[in-house]
Amino acid sequence: MKRKQRKQEQEPLGELMTVEEVARYFGVKPRRVRGWEKRRVLTPVLRRGERVYMTVEVEHLAALYAD
């Protein structure tokens, strides 16, 4: 029972996007997305050693900078 609880606690809520998916979403290179992370514009979540971003956060960022 503990194993099942631990697995549920480790998985973040919401959909996740990879660096490449975020870059495609904004039409930029992955290097720029990593720059946003360094400037704390986006907050990464580590999933199995891979940096991913919450879709809600990406959409919020897009809404902030929409024309």
Steps between C-alpha positions, in 0.01 A plus 500: 500500500785743571641448151172596340473816711857600422443465125190720513681769700791519255290567189423872457147611423410619153644436159871541436694628198860431407750773410449419131120518529517838673739626233260390224206658686674839500681457167847537656809283540534272807799709609268797556268289718798401715589870525149573629559232761828661609324837529221328697232580245415126490540251782614150401373178654732200489332187367724195469804724459339713229404866539135560427266793553140513612272576205298740714811707570597505131149613400504767770832633369358509147195695623721755676696578185217472245452795268 
